[in-house]
Amino acid sequence: MEIDGDLRFFTVERDGHPVAAAFGAFLRYQVWRNIKVPLFIAGSPANLGSGFLFRDETVVDEALPLLAEAMTAEAKALGAKVLLMRDFWSPGPEAEFAPRFAGLGFRRVAQFPDAVLDVPWTDVDGWLADLPAKARKTAKRDARRVEAAGFRFETHRGRPSPKLAADMERLWLNLYHKYQDPDQILLPGEYFREVPALDESVLLLTWHGDQLACFDMLTERGHLLESTYSGADYELIGSTPVHRFMGHQIIRHAIEGGFTLIDFGLSNEAAKIKMGCRLRVAWAYSKPLSPFAKLIRLDKLVFPDQDPIAELQKEMAKQQQSDED
């Protein structure tokens, strides 16, 4: 499957047995309009999980420098100007990697806020009972409105039909063009045919007649349920609260499947906070690779120092003040 990036894989072996692995991708990262910087990221541009895998904690100190060295050499050979080790979450294991990457000469940089929801409930009624009264009424009213408007919900596992895959690609492109996030690559149609066929994938679909109105592609990783990609037909949905309804269906799926944490991803954070999500920060570690990139601190120009949660809070405060005015 071709994606908008050049994938590379790295392994560390001991006595002929693999003890650690990593993967990364070379791509051109959009900085401003048509200006793009050749970049190598440790991780996947197509949401395949962490870019580093270790047999256990005891091999990390030995294997991480070897993986970083191999990745640096490959990134330079491909013409990358910046190397970025990404997707280390705080709170979480990021604290253990911060001093390790610092010792390897990497700069720590915050990327974006990510919305996650703890799932302590054993049944859907328990979740509804814990909601504030207004949110509980909204969840029940949304379900009634969606049904009354002629929409129907479906859970799908396994390889989608060619038509369904094409419809998901079309709806996903709506969001891709809406947000134009530089962290988001352009996925090929093949992605929507092959990834849902994986055992850990599940599709939540909302239909209107025989037309796909909205979808969420979920990935089941142990106790974690990830809301990986989604898409919507805005004209078909209109003012019907299909988006909120789908968010509630994700929570329902997590509860019924025994998951304890949902990763709702980035964007539209205010609405996710209203659902009860908390925000965590995605941290990365950057290093300029060429002499010129080091001289101008290109990594800092591409990934400036920021406090993404504080910036989000400011935006939410402005929006609240605007609504009050």
C-alpha beads as a LAMMPS data file, in Angstrom:
LAMMPS data file: protein, C-alpha beads

325 atoms
324 bonds

1 atom types
1 bond types

-500.0 500.0 xlo xhi
-500.0 500.0 ylo yhi
-500.0 500.0 zlo zhi

Masses

1 110.0

Atoms # bond

1 1 1 0.000 0.000 0.000
2 1 1 1.482 3.353 -1.029
3 1 1 1.204 6.282 1.368
4 1 1 2.402 9.857 1.259
5 1 1 5.713 8.940 2.913
6 1 1 8.737 6.640 2.546
7 1 1 8.733 4.027 5.330
8 1 1 11.874 2.551 6.911
9 1 1 12.275 -0.180 9.562
10 1 1 15.089 -0.693 12.085
11 1 1 15.922 -3.593 14.421
12 1 1 18.355 -4.357 17.242
13 1 1 19.347 -7.963 17.811
14 1 1 21.150 -9.761 20.596
15 1 1 22.516 -13.279 20.063
16 1 1 20.527 -13.505 16.853
17 1 1 17.221 -12.546 18.468
18 1 1 15.406 -9.192 18.024
19 1 1 15.182 -7.190 21.245
20 1 1 14.033 -3.816 19.872
21 1 1 12.626 -2.292 16.711
22 1 1 11.573 1.058 15.341
23 1 1 9.983 2.413 12.215
24 1 1 9.828 5.828 10.672
25 1 1 8.941 7.709 7.518
26 1 1 10.493 10.336 5.291
27 1 1 8.063 13.024 4.149
28 1 1 7.864 16.685 3.298
29 1 1 6.258 18.591 6.148
30 1 1 4.213 21.649 5.206
31 1 1 5.320 24.707 7.151
32 1 1 3.536 27.517 5.332
33 1 1 1.559 27.446 2.084
34 1 1 3.788 25.658 -0.439
35 1 1 6.878 25.706 1.781
36 1 1 7.774 22.177 2.913
37 1 1 10.721 20.859 4.905
38 1 1 12.190 17.374 4.274
39 1 1 11.534 15.573 7.538
40 1 1 12.061 12.087 8.950
41 1 1 9.720 11.082 11.753
42 1 1 10.075 8.144 14.118
43 1 1 6.618 6.673 13.957
44 1 1 3.997 6.318 11.282
45 1 1 2.229 9.033 9.325
46 1 1 -0.736 6.648 9.136
47 1 1 -1.436 6.078 12.851
48 1 1 0.179 2.670 13.321
49 1 1 1.032 3.239 16.988
50 1 1 4.331 3.969 18.709
51 1 1 7.427 4.114 16.541
52 1 1 9.532 2.244 19.120
53 1 1 9.122 -1.333 20.327
54 1 1 11.219 -2.956 23.052
55 1 1 11.283 -6.514 24.352
56 1 1 11.202 -5.127 27.888
57 1 1 12.427 -2.169 29.954
58 1 1 15.891 -3.681 30.503
59 1 1 16.944 -3.230 26.857
60 1 1 15.835 0.392 26.393
61 1 1 19.070 2.090 27.493
62 1 1 21.118 -0.144 25.230
63 1 1 18.816 -0.226 22.214
64 1 1 17.512 3.355 22.017
65 1 1 20.877 4.944 21.092
66 1 1 21.433 2.269 18.427
67 1 1 18.000 2.857 16.913
68 1 1 18.473 6.636 17.019
69 1 1 21.886 6.359 15.356
70 1 1 20.569 4.126 12.577
71 1 1 17.567 6.378 12.051
72 1 1 19.775 9.473 11.897
73 1 1 22.007 7.903 9.249
74 1 1 19.035 6.799 7.137
75 1 1 17.318 10.195 7.506
76 1 1 20.435 11.996 6.273
77 1 1 20.776 9.581 3.348
78 1 1 17.200 10.357 2.315
79 1 1 17.846 14.104 2.453
80 1 1 15.893 14.925 5.623
81 1 1 16.836 18.188 7.328
82 1 1 15.158 17.422 10.648
83 1 1 14.677 14.200 12.620
84 1 1 11.619 14.047 14.859
85 1 1 10.916 11.337 17.439
86 1 1 7.189 11.784 18.012
87 1 1 4.109 10.650 19.931
88 1 1 5.376 10.348 23.493
89 1 1 2.473 11.066 25.792
90 1 1 2.390 13.030 29.024
91 1 1 1.131 11.935 31.454
92 1 1 2.526 8.534 30.521
93 1 1 5.838 6.924 29.575
94 1 1 7.154 10.174 28.076
95 1 1 8.822 11.043 31.399
96 1 1 11.106 8.026 31.059
97 1 1 12.221 8.956 27.546
98 1 1 12.775 12.689 28.152
99 1 1 16.226 12.339 29.798
100 1 1 17.228 9.594 27.359
101 1 1 16.564 11.719 24.281
102 1 1 18.121 14.763 25.951
103 1 1 21.288 12.714 26.431
104 1 1 21.269 11.952 22.704
105 1 1 21.129 15.649 21.814
106 1 1 17.447 15.970 21.016
107 1 1 15.284 18.970 21.890
108 1 1 11.952 18.351 23.634
109 1 1 8.976 20.015 21.952
110 1 1 5.233 19.870 22.573
111 1 1 3.140 18.994 19.546
112 1 1 -0.595 19.028 20.224
113 1 1 -3.264 18.276 22.854
114 1 1 -4.899 14.868 22.587
115 1 1 -8.307 14.084 24.097
116 1 1 -8.661 10.859 26.085
117 1 1 -11.575 9.527 28.107
118 1 1 -11.224 7.163 31.063
119 1 1 -13.855 4.410 30.969
120 1 1 -14.572 3.146 34.511
121 1 1 -18.137 2.015 33.732
122 1 1 -19.212 -1.593 33.356
123 1 1 -22.461 -0.774 31.544
124 1 1 -23.945 2.036 29.486
125 1 1 -26.526 2.907 32.150
126 1 1 -23.681 3.610 34.576
127 1 1 -22.074 6.001 32.111
128 1 1 -25.363 7.831 31.511
129 1 1 -26.015 8.058 35.239
130 1 1 -22.619 9.704 35.798
131 1 1 -23.236 12.394 33.188
132 1 1 -24.407 15.844 34.311
133 1 1 -28.156 16.126 33.921
134 1 1 -27.884 18.422 30.893
135 1 1 -25.385 16.157 29.116
136 1 1 -27.518 13.094 29.885
137 1 1 -30.588 14.739 28.360
138 1 1 -28.525 15.784 25.331
139 1 1 -27.263 12.221 24.746
140 1 1 -30.785 10.789 24.850
141 1 1 -32.209 13.615 22.726
142 1 1 -29.445 13.205 20.133
143 1 1 -30.287 9.516 19.709
144 1 1 -33.964 10.340 19.212
145 1 1 -33.216 13.122 16.711
146 1 1 -30.850 10.947 14.681
147 1 1 -33.409 8.153 14.459
148 1 1 -36.282 10.528 13.695
149 1 1 -34.270 12.061 10.848
150 1 1 -34.006 8.668 9.171
151 1 1 -30.437 7.772 10.097
152 1 1 -29.464 4.266 11.166
153 1 1 -26.340 3.026 12.949
154 1 1 -24.242 -0.049 12.182
155 1 1 -21.076 -1.691 13.520
156 1 1 -18.946 -3.354 10.844
157 1 1 -15.968 -5.712 11.121
158 1 1 -13.911 -7.152 8.306
159 1 1 -12.988 -5.988 4.853
160 1 1 -15.399 -3.337 3.561
161 1 1 -16.992 -3.581 0.150
162 1 1 -15.335 -1.512 -2.604
163 1 1 -18.254 0.940 -2.461
164 1 1 -18.030 1.363 1.322
165 1 1 -14.260 1.891 1.140
166 1 1 -14.709 4.514 -1.580
167 1 1 -17.431 6.267 0.434
168 1 1 -15.196 6.356 3.540
169 1 1 -12.358 7.864 1.524
170 1 1 -14.716 10.541 0.142
171 1 1 -16.059 11.432 3.602
172 1 1 -12.591 11.434 5.147
173 1 1 -11.377 13.845 2.464
174 1 1 -14.051 16.278 3.635
175 1 1 -12.328 16.481 7.025
176 1 1 -8.839 16.423 5.517
177 1 1 -9.564 19.504 3.416
178 1 1 -11.486 21.188 6.239
179 1 1 -8.677 21.087 8.839
180 1 1 -5.603 21.040 6.547
181 1 1 -3.461 19.820 9.435
182 1 1 0.250 19.523 8.491
183 1 1 0.475 16.419 10.710
184 1 1 -2.088 14.682 8.503
185 1 1 -0.916 12.954 5.337
186 1 1 -3.102 12.302 2.322
187 1 1 -4.232 8.687 2.652
188 1 1 -4.794 6.605 -0.495
189 1 1 -8.056 4.833 -1.178
190 1 1 -6.315 1.523 -0.531
191 1 1 -5.958 2.471 3.143
192 1 1 -9.723 2.372 3.570
193 1 1 -9.876 -1.050 1.934
194 1 1 -7.025 -2.746 3.789
195 1 1 -6.838 -1.302 7.319
196 1 1 -10.483 -2.063 8.263
197 1 1 -9.762 -5.707 7.351
198 1 1 -7.279 -6.010 10.248
199 1 1 -8.438 -7.971 13.291
200 1 1 -8.021 -4.953 15.589
201 1 1 -10.111 -2.635 13.393
202 1 1 -13.825 -1.890 13.711
203 1 1 -16.015 0.554 11.794
204 1 1 -18.895 2.534 13.257
205 1 1 -21.196 3.632 10.439
206 1 1 -24.218 5.907 10.255
207 1 1 -26.359 5.621 7.138
208 1 1 -29.209 7.588 5.625
209 1 1 -30.956 5.167 3.324
210 1 1 -28.161 3.601 1.293
211 1 1 -25.893 6.651 1.655
212 1 1 -23.029 6.726 4.161
213 1 1 -23.434 9.830 6.294
214 1 1 -20.650 9.432 8.854
215 1 1 -18.060 6.888 9.924
216 1 1 -15.481 6.324 12.651
217 1 1 -12.612 3.882 12.182
218 1 1 -11.605 2.455 15.559
219 1 1 -8.526 0.461 16.541
220 1 1 -8.566 -1.884 19.526
221 1 1 -5.182 -2.000 21.296
222 1 1 -5.366 -3.968 24.536
223 1 1 -7.248 -1.813 27.050
224 1 1 -7.112 1.196 24.674
225 1 1 -9.700 2.058 22.024
226 1 1 -8.426 4.572 19.462
227 1 1 -10.689 6.689 17.300
228 1 1 -8.263 6.708 14.385
229 1 1 -9.978 8.259 11.373
230 1 1 -13.434 9.594 10.662
231 1 1 -15.396 11.324 7.945
232 1 1 -18.744 12.975 7.331
233 1 1 -21.083 14.081 4.569
234 1 1 -21.954 17.553 5.853
235 1 1 -24.720 18.199 3.346
236 1 1 -26.440 14.916 4.157
237 1 1 -26.132 15.400 7.924
238 1 1 -27.252 19.020 7.971
239 1 1 -28.138 20.149 11.498
240 1 1 -28.775 16.630 12.827
241 1 1 -26.342 15.934 15.735
242 1 1 -24.782 12.888 14.076
243 1 1 -21.255 13.796 15.251
244 1 1 -22.229 13.821 18.944
245 1 1 -24.279 10.674 18.441
246 1 1 -21.243 8.925 16.946
247 1 1 -19.097 10.044 19.871
248 1 1 -21.610 8.435 22.217
249 1 1 -21.508 5.253 20.136
250 1 1 -17.735 5.112 20.535
251 1 1 -18.172 5.299 24.305
252 1 1 -20.848 2.610 24.160
253 1 1 -18.534 0.350 22.126
254 1 1 -15.725 0.866 24.643
255 1 1 -17.946 0.021 27.614
256 1 1 -19.420 -3.065 25.992
257 1 1 -15.958 -4.207 24.857
258 1 1 -14.335 -3.788 28.266
259 1 1 -11.922 -1.017 27.251
260 1 1 -10.696 1.314 29.995
261 1 1 -9.426 4.231 27.894
262 1 1 -10.553 5.927 24.671
263 1 1 -8.225 8.080 22.586
264 1 1 -10.404 10.557 20.695
265 1 1 -7.397 12.211 19.050
266 1 1 -6.904 15.860 18.207
267 1 1 -9.137 18.645 16.830
268 1 1 -12.517 19.824 18.123
269 1 1 -11.151 19.592 21.664
270 1 1 -13.834 21.813 23.236
271 1 1 -16.608 19.408 22.264
272 1 1 -14.570 16.468 23.542
273 1 1 -14.012 18.167 26.887
274 1 1 -17.770 18.555 27.196
275 1 1 -17.995 14.767 26.715
276 1 1 -15.780 14.334 29.783
277 1 1 -12.407 13.958 28.063
278 1 1 -9.168 15.120 29.614
279 1 1 -6.288 16.454 27.540
280 1 1 -2.792 15.017 27.399
281 1 1 0.146 16.478 25.519
282 1 1 1.917 14.716 22.667
283 1 1 5.645 15.374 23.076
284 1 1 8.329 14.939 20.462
285 1 1 12.111 15.193 20.275
286 1 1 13.743 17.026 17.375
287 1 1 17.247 17.399 15.996
288 1 1 18.520 19.334 12.942
289 1 1 20.569 17.091 10.668
290 1 1 22.538 19.288 8.269
291 1 1 25.092 21.996 9.206
292 1 1 22.842 24.687 7.729
293 1 1 19.783 23.311 9.552
294 1 1 21.760 23.435 12.805
295 1 1 22.946 26.976 12.096
296 1 1 19.449 28.381 11.585
297 1 1 17.873 26.033 14.171
298 1 1 15.519 24.719 11.524
299 1 1 13.924 22.270 13.938
300 1 1 12.838 25.171 16.134
301 1 1 11.410 27.056 13.147
302 1 1 9.381 24.026 12.084
303 1 1 8.401 22.970 15.617
304 1 1 8.452 26.104 17.822
305 1 1 8.228 25.961 21.592
306 1 1 4.596 26.083 22.671
307 1 1 2.111 25.167 25.363
308 1 1 -0.701 23.631 23.286
309 1 1 -3.124 23.197 26.185
310 1 1 -2.680 26.802 27.348
311 1 1 -3.231 28.027 23.792
312 1 1 -6.346 25.880 23.516
313 1 1 -7.675 27.248 26.799
314 1 1 -7.184 30.802 25.514
315 1 1 -9.099 29.993 22.337
316 1 1 -11.917 28.401 24.332
317 1 1 -12.079 31.438 26.619
318 1 1 -12.302 33.743 23.598
319 1 1 -15.055 31.614 22.102
320 1 1 -16.974 31.608 25.382
321 1 1 -16.666 35.395 25.654
322 1 1 -17.832 35.766 22.034
323 1 1 -20.845 33.540 22.723
324 1 1 -21.731 35.618 25.811
325 1 1 -21.440 38.874 23.860

Bonds

1 1 1 2
2 1 2 3
3 1 3 4
4 1 4 5
5 1 5 6
6 1 6 7
7 1 7 8
8 1 8 9
9 1 9 10
10 1 10 11
11 1 11 12
12 1 12 13
13 1 13 14
14 1 14 15
15 1 15 16
16 1 16 17
17 1 17 18
18 1 18 19
19 1 19 20
20 1 20 21
21 1 21 22
22 1 22 23
23 1 23 24
24 1 24 25
25 1 25 26
26 1 26 27
27 1 27 28
28 1 28 29
29 1 29 30
30 1 30 31
31 1 31 32
32 1 32 33
33 1 33 34
34 1 34 35
35 1 35 36
36 1 36 37
37 1 37 38
38 1 38 39
39 1 39 40
40 1 40 41
41 1 41 42
42 1 42 43
43 1 43 44
44 1 44 45
45 1 45 46
46 1 46 47
47 1 47 48
48 1 48 49
49 1 49 50
50 1 50 51
51 1 51 52
52 1 52 53
53 1 53 54
54 1 54 55
55 1 55 56
56 1 56 57
57 1 57 58
58 1 58 59
59 1 59 60
60 1 60 61
61 1 61 62
62 1 62 63
63 1 63 64
64 1 64 65
65 1 65 66
66 1 66 67
67 1 67 68
68 1 68 69
69 1 69 70
70 1 70 71
71 1 71 72
72 1 72 73
73 1 73 74
74 1 74 75
75 1 75 76
76 1 76 77
77 1 77 78
78 1 78 79
79 1 79 80
80 1 80 81
81 1 81 82
82 1 82 83
83 1 83 84
84 1 84 85
85 1 85 86
86 1 86 87
87 1 87 88
88 1 88 89
89 1 89 90
90 1 90 91
91 1 91 92
92 1 92 93
93 1 93 94
94 1 94 95
95 1 95 96
96 1 96 97
97 1 97 98
98 1 98 99
99 1 99 100
100 1 100 101
101 1 101 102
102 1 102 103
103 1 103 104
104 1 104 105
105 1 105 106
106 1 106 107
107 1 107 108
108 1 108 109
109 1 109 110
110 1 110 111
111 1 111 112
112 1 112 113
113 1 113 114
114 1 114 115
115 1 115 116
116 1 116 117
117 1 117 118
118 1 118 119
119 1 119 120
120 1 120 121
121 1 121 122
122 1 122 123
123 1 123 124
124 1 124 125
125 1 125 126
126 1 126 127
127 1 127 128
128 1 128 129
129 1 129 130
130 1 130 131
131 1 131 132
132 1 132 133
133 1 133 134
134 1 134 135
135 1 135 136
136 1 136 137
137 1 137 138
138 1 138 139
139 1 139 140
140 1 140 141
141 1 141 142
142 1 142 143
143 1 143 144
144 1 144 145
145 1 145 146
146 1 146 147
147 1 147 148
148 1 148 149
149 1 149 150
150 1 150 151
151 1 151 152
152 1 152 153
153 1 153 154
154 1 154 155
155 1 155 156
156 1 156 157
157 1 157 158
158 1 158 159
159 1 159 160
160 1 160 161
161 1 161 162
162 1 162 163
163 1 163 164
164 1 164 165
165 1 165 166
166 1 166 167
167 1 167 168
168 1 168 169
169 1 169 170
170 1 170 171
171 1 171 172
172 1 172 173
173 1 173 174
174 1 174 175
175 1 175 176
176 1 176 177
177 1 177 178
178 1 178 179
179 1 179 180
180 1 180 181
181 1 181 182
182 1 182 183
183 1 183 184
184 1 184 185
185 1 185 186
186 1 186 187
187 1 187 188
188 1 188 189
189 1 189 190
190 1 190 191
191 1 191 192
192 1 192 193
193 1 193 194
194 1 194 195
195 1 195 196
196 1 196 197
197 1 197 198
198 1 198 199
199 1 199 200
200 1 200 201
201 1 201 202
202 1 202 203
203 1 203 204
204 1 204 205
205 1 205 206
206 1 206 207
207 1 207 208
208 1 208 209
209 1 209 210
210 1 210 211
211 1 211 212
212 1 212 213
213 1 213 214
214 1 214 215
215 1 215 216
216 1 216 217
217 1 217 218
218 1 218 219
219 1 219 220
220 1 220 221
221 1 221 222
222 1 222 223
223 1 223 224
224 1 224 225
225 1 225 226
226 1 226 227
227 1 227 228
228 1 228 229
229 1 229 230
230 1 230 231
231 1 231 232
232 1 232 233
233 1 233 234
234 1 234 235
235 1 235 236
236 1 236 237
237 1 237 238
238 1 238 239
239 1 239 240
240 1 240 241
241 1 241 242
242 1 242 243
243 1 243 244
244 1 244 245
245 1 245 246
246 1 246 247
247 1 247 248
248 1 248 249
249 1 249 250
250 1 250 251
251 1 251 252
252 1 252 253
253 1 253 254
254 1 254 255
255 1 255 256
256 1 256 257
257 1 257 258
258 1 258 259
259 1 259 260
260 1 260 261
261 1 261 262
262 1 262 263
263 1 263 264
264 1 264 265
265 1 265 266
266 1 266 267
267 1 267 268
268 1 268 269
269 1 269 270
270 1 270 271
271 1 271 272
272 1 272 273
273 1 273 274
274 1 274 275
275 1 275 276
276 1 276 277
277 1 277 278
278 1 278 279
279 1 279 280
280 1 280 281
281 1 281 282
282 1 282 283
283 1 283 284
284 1 284 285
285 1 285 286
286 1 286 287
287 1 287 288
288 1 288 289
289 1 289 290
290 1 290 291
291 1 291 292
292 1 292 293
293 1 293 294
294 1 294 295
295 1 295 296
296 1 296 297
297 1 297 298
298 1 298 299
299 1 299 300
300 1 300 301
301 1 301 302
302 1 302 303
303 1 303 304
304 1 304 305
305 1 305 306
306 1 306 307
307 1 307 308
308 1 308 309
309 1 309 310
310 1 310 311
311 1 311 312
312 1 312 313
313 1 313 314
314 1 314 315
315 1 315 316
316 1 316 317
317 1 317 318
318 1 318 319
319 1 319 320
320 1 320 321
321 1 321 322
322 1 322 323
323 1 323 324
324 1 324 325
